[in-house]
Amino acid sequence: MNVSKLIDKCRQIDANEEQQHLKRIRSNGYTIVEEALSNQLVNQLLLMVRQQFNHQKKDTLSQVPAEWEADWILNLQNKDKEFIDLLDLPIARALMIRLLNDPHFRPFPATDPNYILGQFVARSSLEELELHIDAGMPQPGHDTTMIQMSFVLEDTNSENGCTHVVPGSHLLGEYSDRSYQNPMPVPGRAGDLLIWDARLWHGSKKNNTDNTRWCIIATFQRWWIKQSFDMPRALPENIYLKLTDKQKALIGYCTIPPLDEKERRTRAIKYSDLSETAEGLRSKS
């Protein structure tokens, strides 16, 4: 069964629970949506991740530099369209619209997502990851420009290097203090969804076991922020052809900067102006 059909079988999140998660993100900087993914979906995603990682190990050109001190698969959006389908999880979309949508973005309805995908990876910890922020710069206040979401595929705890955070640090407007001694562990069970403000001081401890602890991490950001990779230019044509207009917008196809003012005078592109092919759209940019 494919990812989109398995998403339909995941538990529903009501308005009250959605509001609780929003409140936690805004006050503490993070929240955990327990059992957000069904066992079937977790098993399917874990199988896909392991297959991609094994393929990557055989392809020396695609291996991630060793200094990253973890097992990684970068740019999941380029590997399989079903990874992109995962981002249609209703609770993920609902929370991101509330936290990241630009209310003045005009090309398509305000009820549609207008945030974009900034980075999309799978990761299994090896060495310690120091406290850091992933937002481009710290800023105080409750409004954020970037949210990160970890789909937990294997149980995480202090022994195998779970995420550690400093609650409330997203409101400080400061870069992380890497000498901070008491970050709080945030263990998770397979199927949980861990969401945090990218300004939050966070990291992970060393994996002291011989086992993996795979998770999928999606970084969402406001439409005008530069992506970690040039996703619209890199996406394979065969994946582009399968995407909905909303998914194309998520990858960044509706906010590609024009070449100059003779092409167009705004980064905003309507659904109706999207090309039928990725190559056709790229040739205009």
Secondary structure as the mmCIF struct_conf table of DSSP 4:
data_model
#
loop_
_struct_conf.conf_type_id
_struct_conf.id
_struct_conf.beg_label_comp_id
_struct_conf.beg_label_asym_id
_struct_conf.beg_label_seq_id
_struct_conf.end_label_comp_id
_struct_conf.end_label_asym_id
_struct_conf.end_label_seq_id
HELX_RH_AL_P HELX_RH_AL_P1 VAL A 3 ILE A 7
TURN_TY1_P TURN_TY1_P1 ASP A 8 LYS A 9
BEND BEND1 CYS A 10 CYS A 10
HELX_LH_PP_P HELX_LH_PP_P1 ARG A 11 GLN A 12
HELX_RH_AL_P HELX_RH_AL_P2 ALA A 15 ASN A 28
BEND BEND2 GLY A 29 GLY A 29
STRN STRN1 TYR A 30 VAL A 33
TURN_TY1_P TURN_TY1_P2 GLU A 34 GLU A 35
BEND BEND3 LEU A 37 LEU A 37
HELX_RH_AL_P HELX_RH_AL_P3 ASN A 39 LYS A 58
HELX_RH_3T_P HELX_RH_3T_P1 THR A 60 SER A 62
HELX_LH_PP_P HELX_LH_PP_P2 GLN A 63 PRO A 65
HELX_RH_3T_P HELX_RH_3T_P2 ALA A 66 TRP A 68
STRN STRN2 ALA A 70 ILE A 73
HELX_RH_3T_P HELX_RH_3T_P3 LEU A 76 ASN A 78
TURN_TY1_P TURN_TY1_P3 LYS A 79 LYS A 79
HELX_RH_AL_P HELX_RH_AL_P4 LYS A 81 LEU A 86
TURN_TY1_P TURN_TY1_P4 LEU A 87 ASP A 88
HELX_RH_AL_P HELX_RH_AL_P5 PRO A 90 LEU A 100
TURN_TY1_P TURN_TY1_P5 PRO A 103 HIS A 104
BEND BEND4 PRO A 107 PHE A 108
TURN_TY1_P TURN_TY1_P6 ALA A 110 THR A 111
BEND BEND5 ASP A 112 ASP A 112
STRN STRN3 ILE A 116 SER A 125
BEND BEND6 GLU A 127 GLU A 127
STRN STRN4 LEU A 129 HIS A 132
BEND BEND7 ALA A 135 MET A 137
STRN STRN5 PRO A 140 PRO A 140
BEND BEND8 GLY A 141 HIS A 142
BEND BEND9 THR A 145 THR A 145
STRN STRN6 MET A 146 VAL A 152
BEND BEND10 GLU A 154 GLU A 154
STRN STRN7 THR A 156 THR A 156
TURN_TY1_P TURN_TY1_P7 SER A 158 GLY A 161
STRN STRN8 THR A 163 VAL A 165
TURN_TY1_P TURN_TY1_P8 PRO A 167 GLY A 168
HELX_RH_3T_P HELX_RH_3T_P4 SER A 169 LEU A 171
STRN STRN9 LEU A 172 LEU A 172
BEND BEND11 GLU A 174 GLU A 174
TURN_TY1_P TURN_TY1_P9 ARG A 178 SER A 179
HELX_LH_PP_P HELX_LH_PP_P3 PRO A 183 PRO A 183
STRN STRN10 MET A 184 VAL A 186
STRN STRN11 GLY A 188 GLY A 188
TURN_TY1_P TURN_TY1_P10 ALA A 190 GLY A 191
STRN STRN12 LEU A 193 ASP A 197
TURN_TY1_P TURN_TY1_P11 ALA A 198 ARG A 199
BEND BEND12 LEU A 200 LEU A 200
STRN STRN13 HIS A 202 SER A 204
BEND BEND13 THR A 209 ASN A 211
STRN STRN14 CYS A 215 GLN A 221
TURN_TY1_P TURN_TY1_P12 TRP A 223 TRP A 224
BEND BEND14 ILE A 225 ILE A 225
HELX_LH_PP_P HELX_LH_PP_P4 LYS A 226 GLN A 227
BEND BEND15 SER A 228 PHE A 229
HELX_RH_AL_P HELX_RH_AL_P6 MET A 231 ALA A 234
BEND BEND16 LEU A 235 LEU A 235
HELX_RH_AL_P HELX_RH_AL_P7 GLU A 237 TYR A 240
TURN_TY1_P TURN_TY1_P13 LEU A 241 LYS A 242
HELX_RH_AL_P HELX_RH_AL_P8 ASP A 245 ILE A 251
TURN_TY1_P TURN_TY1_P14 GLY A 252 CYS A 254
BEND BEND17 THR A 255 THR A 255
HELX_LH_PP_P HELX_LH_PP_P5 ILE A 256 PRO A 258
BEND BEND18 LEU A 259 ASP A 260
TURN_TY1_P TURN_TY1_P15 GLU A 261 GLU A 263
BEND BEND19 ARG A 265 ARG A 265
BEND BEND20 ARG A 267 ARG A 267
HELX_RH_3T_P HELX_RH_3T_P5 TYR A 271 ASP A 273
BEND BEND21 LEU A 274 LEU A 274
BEND BEND22 GLU A 276 THR A 277
HELX_RH_AL_P HELX_RH_AL_P9 ALA A 278 ARG A 282
TURN_TY1_P TURN_TY1_P16 SER A 283 LYS A 284
#
